[in-house]
Amino acid sequence: MMRTRPLKVALLGCGVVGSEVARIMTTHADDLTARIGAPVELAGVAVRRPDRVREGIAPELVTTDATALVKRGDIDVVVEVIGGIEPARSLITTAFEHGASVVSANKALLAQDGAALHAVAEQHGKDLYYEAAVAGAIPLIRPLRESLAGDKINRVMGIVNGTTNFILDKMDSTGAGYQEALDEATALGYAEADPTADVEGFDAAAKAAILAGIAFHTRVRLDDVYREGMTEVTAADFASAKEMGCTIKLLAICERAEDGASVTARVHPAMIPLSHPLASVRGAYNAVFVESDAAGQLMFYGPGAGGSPTASAVLGDLVAVCRNRLSATTGPGESAYAALPVSPMGDVVTRYHISLDVADKPGVLAQVATVFAEHGVSIDTVRQSGKDGEASLVVVTHRASDAALTGTVEALRKLDTVRGVASIMRVEGE
């Protein structure tokens, strides 16, 4: 039986995503009512600048007092799309305390304080949903914590930032340098005026923390995630990757150790074989590759950012939370029972591609090979080229720990015959 009294929704933030949420709530009102079992009503919109024209939103709904809005007591669901740590954290906590469930797209806050927010939600018997915090429109969080709840996930590896993927794809397909590709991304609106959060991996690291926590039933905070940006990736790196039958992507990688006793979470550029599904992800799209015991290999693909795609994920959560509200229940909360330790980057084992500038004279290769052997790093292939007394030496290793590789590189820098380390790139997906 359809309930006639509407569920009231408070919207915090009315920028690119928030305005799309409001628009869809209006234009799809009848469908949302049918799917939820009751109408949903936009009861208030908190903004910083009330003088801006917001098409389709009644002026009387707009307020600058977000705290008063979430304290009203008649609000069923608060949708938070303002981002950042504060005031978002305080507003979400206040919403729980005053009887509302919360839908959020705030990856930074969830990566830093997700456990505390889940605890407050549980204390007050409310929902905290955040599908939109990772990979935009791609259904990912719900499959991980619900569809795959009976499985054991071993690895989650993906492209979770559209800006960086656009830049790297442009470098790969056109031979452009990093700055040239970044300028094009900015001109097209894919990159912010200050792209630091994207290109230095901060955005992807927050998403990795969220994904690792859900996949491994372990609390993983942003500080636990190793982060390396992509600003040093060059056209020469792409040329080397092509010679190996690879391309380069900025990857978020969350994996369980082989013995199952610990987990790791990291973000960095990596070479991946062209045969891997992630290698074909072009432009500003996102994709996440999941490996589990029973389901095997799964890939989730789609637009990872933008107003409409992100709003789609928000509305999906809104429908789920409203349904729970009607049935006086809550959905899955935090699952951290495994409490596995998060290993440091030094324990991570993978392959490496190292490019060295060396003197072009006899014995150099033997010296370099000796250093690798002394540090327990096995060499897979070596390629050497050069003239006029200078040479380039490219070494691809078998699997080795990051700590062992770091020691190797430090020792290589001390050789008189090594002029410099041009680049170090991890090789993933093999």
N, C-alpha and C positions, 0 to 999 in steps of 0.2 A: 504493500500500500504506500502510495506517494505521500510524503509529508509536505504540508503546505507552508509551514513556517520556514523561512530561508535560513541557511547557515551563513553567518556573517564573517567576512574576510577583511582583514586589515592588510594593506599593502605598504611596506616600508621601502621607499625608493621608487622613482618613476622615471628612470632613465631609459636607455635602449631596451633593456629586458623588462623592467617594470611596466613601461607603457604598452609593450606587447602583451604582457600578462593581463592588463586591464582590458585591452582591446579584445582578446580572445574570450575573456569572461563575458563580455557584452555580446559579441557576434555569435558565439556558440552557446549562449545561455540555455536554450532549450535542450540541446544535446547534453550539456553538462548536468542539467536537472535530471534527465532520463537516466544517465549513467550513475549518478550519485544516489538518486532516490529522494532528492529534495532540492529546491532551488538554492543557488549560492548568490549572495549579495555582496557587492563591494561596499563596505561600510565606512571606509576611510582610507586616505592615501597620505602618508607622511613624506614630506619633501623638504629640501633645504631652501629652495628658492620658489616661493609660491606665485611669483609674478609671471613665471613662464606659462605660455599657453599650452594646455594639455588637451588635445582634441579627444572628444568622447568621454571626458571625465567631468562630472558636475563640479563646479567650483566649490560648492558647499562641502564636498567630501575632502577637499585638500586642507592639510594642516601642517604646521611646522613643529608641532608638539608631538613627537613620536611616542614619548613616554606616556602621555595622557591617553593616546590612542590605544596602546597595548594594555593599559590599566582599566579600560572601560568595564570589563567584566562580562559584556555581552558578545565579545568577539570569540568566534569558534576557532578560527585559524589565522595565524599571522604569517604572511609571506614576506621574507626578508631578502631583498636584492640590492642592499646598499653597499655591501662589501666591507672589507677592512675588519679590524679587531674591535675597536670601540667607535661609536656607541652600539654596534651590532650585538656584541656579547651581552651587554647589560639589558638591551631591549629584548633579546630572546629569553634571557633568564626571567625578566619581569613578565613576559607573556606567559611562560609556564606557571609562574606564581599566581597569575590572575585567571587561570583556567583555559588558556588557549594552547592548541598544538601549533607546531611551527614547521613551515617549509622554507628551506634556505638554499641559496646558490653560492654560499660563502666558503670557498675552498680554503682560504687562508685561515679563517677562524676555526673551521672544523679540523684542519691539520694541526693547529696549535692547541685547541681546547675542546676537541670533540668529546673526550672522555668526561670532562666536567659537565658539559652541556647535556650529554646523555644521562648523567646521574641526576641532574635537576629534572629532566623530562620524566624519568622513571619515578622520582620522588613524588611528582605531582600527577602521575598517571596519564601523561600526555605523549604525543608522537613528535619525533624529530626526523624529518625526511629531507634528503639532500641529493637527489638524483642529478640535479642541474649543476652541482659543484664540480663534477668530473665529466669531461668529454661532451658537453653540450647536450644535443638531442639524442645521443646514443644511449639506449637502455643498457646500463652497465652495472650500476650499484645494486639494483633490485635483482638482476640475474645472479650476481655474486652472492648476495646474502639470502636469497630465497630459492631461486631455481637450482642453484648448485649447493644448497645447504646440506645435502646428503652426500656430497662428494668431497674429495680431498684435493684442494688446489695447490699445485706445486710452483707455478710460475705465472706471473702476469707481466707482459711486456708490451709496450705500446707507444704510439705517437699521440700525445695528449695536449699538444699545443699547436694550433693551426698556424700561428705567425711563423714559428720556427720551421715548420714543415714547408710552408710556402717559400721561405728564403732558401732553404737547402734544396728544394726541388728546382727552383730557378737556377741556382748555381750548377746543379747537375745537368739540367736540360739545355742551358745556354752557354755554360762556361763562364758566367758572370762571377765577379768577385763578391765577397761578403757585403761590402758597403753598397755596391751597385744593386744587389738583390734586396737589401734592406730598404734602400731609397724607393724602389718600386713597390715594396710591400706597404710602405708608409703612404705613398701616393694613392694606392688603391684602397686604403683604409684597413688593411690587415694588421698593421703595426701601429702602436700608440706613438705619440710624439716622443715619449720616453719609453723605449722598448726594453728597458733593463729587466723587468720582471719576466719577460718572455725569453729573450736571447741569453740571459744568464742562468736560466733554468729554475728560477724561483717558483714560477707558476706551475711548472711540471712537477717540481719537488713536493709542493703541497698536495697535488693530486696523487702522487705516488704514496705519500703517507696515508691518505684516506684509503686507497686501494689495498695497500699492504695490510692495514688494520682489519679490513673486512675479509680479505682472502685468507688470512692466516689466523683469524680470531685472536689477535694480539694487538696491544696498544702500540702504535707506531706514531711518533710525533714528528713534526717537521725537522727538528734538530737531529733526528735519527737518520735522515735521508742524506746520502752523499750527493753533492751537487756540483756539476761542472758545466759551464756555459758553452756556447758554440761560436763565439766571436773569433776564435783563433782558427776555425776551419777555413782552408784555402782551396783555390782551384787546383793546386797541386795535389791536395789530399783526394779530391774527386778523381783526378787522373790516376792516382795510385789505386783507388778503389775500383775503377773501371778495369784496370789491368788484372785485378783479382776476381772480376765478375761480380762486383759489389756496388752498392751505393751507400750514402751516408745519411743517417737520420738521428735526430735528437730523441733518445729513447728514455722512457721511464721503465725501470725493470725492478720488479719485486719478486723475490724467489725464496723458496724454502731450501735449506741446506740438504745435501744428499742424505745425511743421517737423520734429517727431520728435527734436529735439536735446536735450530736457530733459523732466523730469517735475515734477509738483507733487503734494503731499498736504496735505489740509486738513480740518478739522472745524469746522462752524459751523451756526447756524440758517439756514434759507433758505426762501423761498417757492417752492413748486413748483405748476404747474398741476394742477387737479383731474383733467385728462385723463391725467396721467402715472401709470404703474402704481404708483409709490411713494406717491402721494397716498392710495391706498385701503388702505394698511397700517395696521391699527387696533390698539389696545391695546398689549400688551407684545411684539408680534411684531416680527421683523426681516425685512428684505428687501434684497437687493443686486442692482443693475442693472448688467450688464456689456455693453460695446459693443466689438466687435472687427471686423476687416476682413472675414473670411470668414463667421463664424457670425452676424454682425449683432448684434441685441439679444437678450440673455438675462436672465431674472430668476430669482433663487433666493429662496425665501420659506419661512418657518417659525418655530417657537419659537426664540428666540435665547438663552435662559438657563434656569436651573432644573436640579435634580439629574438627572432622567431624560433630558431632551433632551441635556444636555452629556455625560452618561455614554454615551449612544448614539454620539456622535461619538468618544469615547475608545475604546469597544469596537470601532468600525469600524477605527480605527488599530491597535488591538491585534491584530486578525485579520490585517491587512496585514503588520504587522511580524513576527508569528509565522510567517506563510507565507514571508516572506523568510528568516527564520532557518532554517527547514527546508530551503530550497533553497540555503542558503549564499550569499545575494546581499543586496543592499541596494536600496532604492527611491530615488527622486529626492532628491538633496541640494539644497544651495543653488545657485541659478542666478543669478549676478550678472555674467555676461559683458558685458552691455551697458554697465554702469558709467556710466549717464547722470547728469548733474548734476541736483540737486534745486533748482529755482528758488525764490526767496523769494516770499512772498505778494504782494508788490508787483507781480510780473509776471503774476499771475493776471488773466484777462480774463473778466468776466461782466456781467450786468445788475444794477442796484441800484434799490431802493425807498427813498427818503429822505423822512422826514416832518419838516417844519420848523414851528416856532411863530414867526409873523411879525406885524409891525404891519399892521393892516387899513387901508391907505391906498394911494393911487395910486402907481405906480412900483415897488412892491416886486417884482412878478413880473419886471419888466424887469431890475432889479438882480440878482436871483437868476439869471436866464437868462444874463446877461452873465458872471457868475462861472463858470458851467458851461462856457460857450464859451471863456473864457480858459484853461481847463485842459484843453481838448480833449475834454470829455465831452458827447456828444450826448444831448439830451433826447428821449424818446419821447412821454410824456404828462405833463400837469400837471393837478392838481385843487386848487382853492382854495375854502375855505369860512371863514366867520367873521362876527363881529358885535361891537359895543361896543369897537371899536379893536383887537381881537385876532383873529388868523386862523390857520388851519392850511393849509399848502401841502405837497402831496404830489407828489413828482417821481419818475417812473420813467424811467431812462436806457436808452439803447441799450448795447451791450457796451462796456465800458471797463476799463482796468487798475485794480487796487486802488490802485496808487500815485497814479494820476490822480484817482481818487475821493477819496482821503485828502487830497490837496492842495486839491481843491474844497471839501471840508467845512471844512478849516481856514480857507479864505478866507471861506466863508459865515459862520462864527462871528464874524468881524471886522466884519460889516455891522451898522450901528446898527439896521436894520429887522428883523434876525433875532434873535428873543428866545432861541432855543435849537434844538438838533437833538433832536427827540423820539425818533427811531429811525432806524437804517440797517439794511436787510435785503437780503441778496443774493437774486437771483431765478435759480433753476437749473431745469434740465430742459426747456428750450425749444429 
